[in-house]
Amino acid sequence: MNKRKLIVQEDAKSPISEAYRTLRTNIQFAKVDSEIKTIMFTSAGPGEGKSTTAANTAVALAQSGKTVLLVDCDLRKPVQHRTFGKKNRGVTNILVEDLPCEQFIQATDVPGLKILTSGPIPPNPSELLGSAKMVKLLDTLKNQADYVIIDAPPVVAVTDASVLSSKVDGILLVVSAGIARPEMTQKAKEALERANGHILGVVLNRVEIEAEHSYYYYYYGHGEKSAK
């Protein structure tokens, strides 16, 4: 199984890696008024880089000495098992088969970082993610690490991310320059807010920050200013 590239791990001195470390710092400073342990990464539509962003942010947090658990809750198009070269047994196995989560949490090559993959693709992702069992699973996972990073499906196409949004401490909305349409991003923001989600900010990637290079970068702001 071929791993996908994790830029923060493989090229720590790149501008992209530095951007992820700055994002890491902002996440750590977000805990002013309330504890932020479970953080969901989503996007308005597919192809905006939310899974890559979630994985690299998880690596950056682990590199700072924190214990991190990356959970793939994109039960329709999971990729984190390929990113880390792991067998894909995880969330759906736990929810459907009533099995303990501990037997599915896998170590990674990054010290301090573990992963819980999605498991087999189910016929009813939204129902599973919105179930009482999922709430119980998230409560259990909070005790497994300092941070639980959740890779969720895009918001606009399906309801999966919306049903998860009120169950996590904070949400980062990933927006891809040149791909995201402003009206769709606004629609995603409104959907998350209607579901009582706490939007921490926006991660803007694929922004050209040098004339000869195209890098991921981001803007991090308060939720109410994120997608106007």
C-alpha positions in Angstrom: 0.0 0.0 0.0 1.6 3.3 -1.1 1.5 6.1 1.4 0.5 9.6 0.4 3.0 12.4 1.0 2.9 14.2 4.4 4.7 17.5 3.7 5.1 18.4 7.4 6.9 15.1 8.1 8.9 14.9 4.8 9.9 18.6 4.3 9.9 20.3 7.6 11.6 23.5 6.4 9.2 24.2 3.5 6.8 27.2 3.6 3.9 24.8 3.6 5.2 23.1 6.8 5.7 26.5 8.4 2.1 27.4 7.6 0.9 24.2 9.2 2.9 25.0 12.3 1.3 28.4 12.5 -2.1 26.8 12.2 -1.1 24.5 15.0 -0.3 27.5 17.2 -3.6 29.1 16.4 -5.4 25.9 17.3 -3.6 25.8 20.6 -4.5 29.4 21.4 -8.2 28.8 20.6 -8.7 27.2 24.0 -9.2 30.6 25.7 -12.9 30.3 26.7 -13.4 26.5 26.5 -11.5 23.3 25.9 -10.8 22.4 22.3 -10.0 18.7 22.1 -12.1 17.5 19.1 -11.6 19.4 15.9 -13.4 18.6 12.7 -11.9 19.4 9.3 -14.4 19.8 6.4 -14.9 21.7 3.2 -17.8 23.0 1.1 -17.2 20.5 -1.7 -14.8 17.7 -2.8 -11.2 18.3 -3.9 -10.4 21.2 -1.6 -7.7 19.5 0.4 -9.5 18.9 3.7 -8.1 15.4 4.2 -4.5 16.5 3.4 -4.9 19.5 5.7 -6.3 17.3 8.6 -3.4 14.8 8.3 -0.7 17.4 8.1 -2.2 19.4 11.0 -2.3 16.2 13.1 1.4 15.6 12.3 2.2 19.2 13.3 0.4 18.9 16.6 2.2 15.6 17.4 5.5 17.2 16.6 4.9 19.8 19.3 4.8 17.0 21.9 1.0 16.5 22.0 -0.7 13.2 21.7 -3.0 13.2 18.7 -5.6 10.8 17.3 -6.6 11.3 13.7 -10.1 9.9 13.0 -11.3 9.3 9.4 -15.1 10.0 9.5 -15.3 10.5 5.8 -17.3 7.3 5.5 -18.0 7.8 1.8 -14.5 8.5 0.4 -12.0 7.7 3.1 -8.3 8.4 2.4 -6.4 8.4 5.7 -5.7 4.7 5.6 -3.9 5.3 2.4 -2.1 8.4 3.7 -0.6 6.4 6.5 -0.4 3.0 4.8 -2.8 1.3 7.2 -5.5 -1.4 7.0 -8.9 0.1 6.8 -10.8 -1.2 9.8 -12.1 1.4 12.2 -15.1 3.6 12.8 -17.8 1.6 11.0 -16.6 -1.6 12.5 -16.9 -0.1 16.0 -20.3 1.4 15.4 -21.9 -1.5 13.5 -20.3 -4.5 15.3 -20.2 -2.9 18.8 -16.5 -3.5 19.2 -14.1 -1.6 21.5 -12.3 1.3 19.8 -9.0 0.4 21.4 -8.5 -2.6 19.1 -8.8 -0.5 16.0 -6.5 2.5 16.9 -3.2 2.1 15.0 0.2 3.7 15.7 1.8 5.7 12.9 5.5 6.5 12.1 5.0 9.9 13.7 5.7 9.8 17.5 2.6 10.8 19.4 0.2 10.3 16.5 -2.3 7.5 16.2 -5.0 6.9 13.6 -8.5 5.4 13.6 -9.4 4.7 10.0 -13.0 4.8 8.6 -13.5 1.1 8.2 -15.7 -0.4 5.3 -17.9 2.1 3.5 -21.5 1.7 4.9 -24.8 2.2 3.1 -25.9 4.8 5.7 -23.1 7.1 6.6 -25.2 10.0 7.9 -27.2 7.7 10.2 -24.1 6.2 11.7 -22.4 9.6 12.2 -25.6 11.0 13.8 -26.2 8.0 16.1 -25.9 7.8 19.9 -23.1 5.3 19.4 -21.1 7.9 17.6 -21.5 10.4 20.5 -20.3 7.7 22.8 -17.4 6.9 20.6 -16.3 10.5 20.5 -16.5 10.8 24.3 -14.3 7.7 24.5 -11.8 9.0 22.0 -11.4 12.3 23.9 -9.7 10.2 26.6 -7.2 8.7 24.1 -5.2 11.9 23.2 -4.7 15.6 23.8 -6.3 16.3 20.4 -8.8 14.3 18.3 -8.6 15.5 14.7 -11.6 14.4 12.6 -11.6 14.2 8.8 -15.3 14.7 7.8 -17.0 14.7 4.4 -17.7 18.0 2.5 -20.7 19.9 3.9 -22.8 20.9 0.9 -23.2 17.5 -0.9 -24.2 15.4 2.0 -25.4 15.9 5.6 -22.6 13.9 7.3 -20.5 16.8 8.4 -23.5 18.7 9.6 -24.7 15.9 11.9 -21.1 15.7 13.3 -20.7 19.5 13.8 -22.5 19.8 17.1 -20.6 16.8 18.5 -17.2 18.4 18.2 -15.5 21.2 20.1 -14.5 23.2 17.0 -14.6 23.1 13.1 -12.1 24.3 10.5 -13.5 24.9 7.1 -11.0 24.2 4.3 -11.3 26.4 1.3 -9.3 25.9 -1.9 -8.3 29.0 -3.9 -9.3 28.6 -7.5 -11.8 25.7 -6.7 -14.1 27.0 -4.1 -17.1 29.1 -5.2 -17.9 31.9 -2.6 -21.6 31.1 -2.6 -20.9 27.4 -1.9 -18.5 28.3 0.9 -21.1 30.6 2.4 -23.7 27.9 2.1 -21.4 25.5 4.0 -20.7 28.0 6.7 -24.4 28.6 7.2 -25.2 24.8 7.3 -22.6 24.2 10.0 -23.9 27.1 12.0 -27.5 25.9 11.7 -26.4 22.6 13.1 -24.9 24.4 16.1 -21.3 23.9 15.0 -18.5 26.1 16.5 -16.5 27.3 13.5 -13.0 28.1 14.7 -11.9 29.6 11.3 -11.0 28.9 7.7 -8.0 27.2 6.2 -7.3 28.7 2.8 -5.0 26.5 0.7 -3.5 26.4 -2.8 -2.7 30.1 -2.6 0.3 31.2 -4.7 2.6 33.0 -2.3 5.6 33.3 -4.6 5.6 33.9 -8.3 7.6 30.7 -9.1 5.9 28.4 -6.6 2.4 27.4 -5.6 2.0 26.6 -2.0 -0.7 25.7 0.5 -1.3 28.6 2.9 -4.2 29.6 5.1 -6.1 32.4 6.7 -7.3 31.7 10.2 -10.0 33.9 11.7 -13.1 33.8 13.8 -16.1 31.8 12.4 -18.4 34.8 12.0 -15.9 36.4 9.6 -14.8 33.2 7.8 -16.9 33.1 4.7 -18.3 36.5 3.8 
